[in-house]
Amino acid sequence: IRLAQEQGPNVCVVEEIPGTKHRIWTECKYWNSREVCSSKPIIRYECCEGFQRMPGTRGCTGVKPLVNVLETARSLGAGIFVKYLEKSGLAQELMADGPFTLFVPSDEVFKDLPREQRSRLDSGNADLLKPILKYHIADGRFTSSQFRADLLVPTQYSGRNLRINKYSSRIETVNCVLLHRKDQEANNGVVHVIGGVLDPSFAVQRDLAELLVQDGRFQQLSQAMNKEGFMAKLRAADEPFTVLAPSDDAFTNIRPSRLSRILNDKQALKELLENHILPHVMCIPAIIGEHKVRSYGTNRVTFDCDRKSIKIENNRINADFTMGSNGVIYLINDVLVPNRAKSLIQLLEEEKLSSFLQLVQYAGLEDAFENFGDYTVFVPSEAAMFSLPAEVLKSLRTSRDMARKFVLFHATQGRLKTDKMNNNQVIMSLNEENPLRIQLYRTGVITNVGPRIMAAVEGASLRKVDLEGINGVIHIINKALFPVNTTAGELLQLNGTYKIFLRAMEKVTSENPQLIDFTRPKTFFIPTDEAFKNIGETQRQRLLADPTYMAKTVRNHICESMMITESIQPELQYEIPSLLNSLTVLREDENLKVNGATSVENDILTSNGIIHIINKVYVIVRK
């Protein structure tokens, strides 16, 4: 702000991109610094519209006199275009009362003009010259305050329209040509300086569907769109579109078997086609940084740029475009394949889940995950894979049998997305021996549709969900999964530090087998023997001698369902029903606080639930 103030009055910012001819006249004095195509612009200052510098004064204190649109255009560096107007005989008309709106290409534009356009302009043939020039002229005064998305402005050329668009980046375009300087006032109209020649032959009076069919380079795309009913949409005159059109050559880059599967999968084909249609006009010059644009479906397409090119989904986009009556078509050299049209193998590659993918390949399951399905795969993240003990990882990478069992235990038949998951849901893994157990938790995170639910499988939380491909679904999890065939009781027997609770639980269940249903998953808060010693000899003996008191104590340490540590969010308090009462559970760092007890070991998975070892007994107050 201080730098802008030092420039004096009526001074506006111009952004210059180093190493390019790209300049943006902001018509603003105060301008927030930003990156343009990954480059930091050089900021310089020029007089704002209508002002000029005066000797001996700071800033731009001189007021320019209003002149006609031709003189205004000439003073803005569009002298070549003015000469063409004079040569054609149109200049005399533009010196009349008006008002007129001129979109004038700067002199810079004519240095790189295509040969075909230049030959028409220099032909001396009024029939060739006038249509181009009149296409730059509109009757009336159109200033940027009137501009909006997809504004159609009639020109003097047979009522043909110019398509003006305005973007959140503060970039404005006319027929997808960059508008450099806007609202340059004249006594008989207004002048806008643009970055290209507006050629009516590039803006044909045909809809996008007709253009795609007649072009000849888009037969594969046209046939697919016609098959799925998209051509009817692209004929609609009242809706503007952008079609990112892969050429027939682009489709040959897809393996024939993959392409055939996409073309024969109705949902995959639909989403692929939607990925190439934007429900508005997107002009390439408006891209000055990463920009995510909603496609005709639910996906978003990412545009980006550097000094040399514009990219879409990291692929360079061809500047070749055609303006139709209801939008614009861009030729692209790569098919934009959405997740729904990718195989599980492709999704693993795209998500950079290389450790799991290597095991899939080593186990001989690549063909299954590429060409068959449907499967749901719970894939450990790279961090989860590398957190495995070195000897386990080595065994998986050197034993095909272990690798195969590992991969198959992480997958199940069918598509199981999170919207179809239930708490305590049990599904059989592909190894056909060991089930997978699903858990759902309330996270405490509020979204616009209410509290968000977190899902877990076998105690591993789902970190990235519902990556749906053509032959299944991937969920990325934070832990690797291994089958567990040991019950909580059997696990406690293997360790001599939980004898008291184990003895109590065995006694209670032997006297009343129906008291605790071990066929459903449970959470066990197991006090150590040391914790029982801390309640005192008298209390301990009373507990072990009184069957009713013992049963209540045991049941108060067991909860329905499997509760993993990660399901308890820091700084929140949870009331978790036990089989007897309700437990107050909090989380401090990686430890749980349960009715005043602290967990000393968490998330021990068993075949009938999950164990947390605690340092205190929840003593029941006897009544």
C-alpha positions, 0 to 999 in steps of 0.5 A: 500500500505504501509503495502505491501511495508513493506513486501519486494520484491516478496511477494503476498497477500493471503486472508483467510476467518476466521472460514473456510478453504477458502483461495484465493491466489491472486498472487498480491502484492497490493490488495484492501480490500474486503468482501468475503461472508460477511466476512472480509478476513485476509490478510497475505503474502507469497512468490510469485510464483518462489520465497522463503525467504532467511535468514537475508533478507526482503521479498522473494529474493531467486529464486527457481530452476525449477523442474519437474511438479511432484516435483513442485506439491509436494512442493505446498502441493499436495503430495497425488495426486503425490503418486497416479500418482506414483502408477498408473505408470503415474509419469514416463511420467510426468518427461519427457520433456513435456510440461504438464499442471497439475491441482492438488488437494491439500492434504486438498481435500482428507480429505473430499473426497466422499467414492465412489471417494476414493474407485476408487482411492484406488482400485489398479485397473489401469482401475479405477485410470488412467481415473481420474488422466489423466483427471487432465493432459493436453498436452502443457502449459496452463497458466492463461493468456490464460484462458477465459470464457468457455475455453475447454482444452483437457486432456489426458483422451480420449480427454475429455475436462476440462471447464475453466472459469474466473470471474470478481471477479478474481476467476477462476475455472476448471470444477466448482472447485476452482483454488487455486494457478495458474501458478506454473512454472516447467521445463517441464510445469506448475502446478495449485492447485485446490480445488477438484478432477476432476472426469470424471464421473461427466462431461459426454459427453451428452448435458444438455437437455439429462441430464435433461431427463435422470436424473429422478428428473426433469420431471416437468421441462423437460416437460415444457421446451420441451413444450416451445421449450427450449430443442432444445436450450439446445442441442446446442453444440456451446452455454454454459448454466447453468441450475438451475434445480428445482426438481419435489419436488420443484414444489410441493411447489407451490400451485396447482392452481397457478402452473396450471395457470403458466403452461397454461400462455404462457408468464408466463411459458416462463419467469419462464423457462428463469429464470432457464437458464443462457446463460453462465457457472456459477460456484458456487465457483466463488460467493464471494458476491452478484452477479446479473446474467442475465438470458436467458430472461430479468430478473436478478438472484441474487447469494449471500453467507455467510460462510456456503452456497451459496444462489440464490434468498435467497434460499440455493443452493445444491452443487450437480451439473452435468457437461455436454458437453455444460454447467452445471446443478445445482439441486435447491430445490425451483422454481425461480418464476419471477414476471410475474408468480406471482399473484398480491397478491404475488407481494404485499407481495414481495414488502412489501406493507402490508398496502394496502394488508391488506385493499385488504384482509379486503375488500374481494378482495384477491381472485380477485387479486389472481385468476382473472384479468387482472388488473392494480393496483396503490398501495400507498407505505407504507409511503404514507399509513402512511401519511394519517390522523389517522382518515382516516386510522382508517376508512379504517380499520374498514369499509369494504365498505370504504376499498372496495371503496378505493381499487377499486379506485386504480385499473382498468381493463386490463394491463396498463404499462407505455409504453402504457400510454398517457398524459391526458389519462382517464381510468375508475377505478374498482369502475365503477364510478370515472375515473383515469387520467394519466399525463406524464412529462419530468423529466430532467433526461437523460438516455441512451435512452434519457430524462426519462418520469415520470408518475402520476395518479390523481396527485400521481407520479409513483415511481416504475413501471411495476411490471407485474404479471400473472394477472396484473400490479402494479405501486407503487405511492407516495400518496393514491388516493381518488375520487374528484367530485368537480370542480375548480370553486366549490372548490374556492366558498367554500373558501372566499379568492379567490373571485376576481379571481373566479368572473373574471373567471365566468364572462369571461366564461359566456360571452364566454363559448367556451373560456376555455374548462373545459372538459379537465384537467387544471392547475389553478394558483389561486392568493389570494384576497390579491394578487389582492389587492397588484396590486393596486386599479386602476389596479384591477378596470381596470382589472375587467372593461375591458372584453378583459383584464380580459379574457387575465389575467384569461387565463394567469393563466390557463395551459392545462394538470395537472402539479403537483409540483413533476414534476418540478425538482429543479435547472431546468427551465420550460417554460409552455404554459398557455392559453395565453402566456408562464409561467416560472416555477421553484421549490424551496424546496416544493414551485413553482416559477411561473413568479415571484409568489410563491405558498403558497399551492400546488397540490389541486386536482379537478375533472377538474384539479389541483390548485396551490395557488399563492401570486401574479397576473400575470399582462398583459402588455396592448398594 
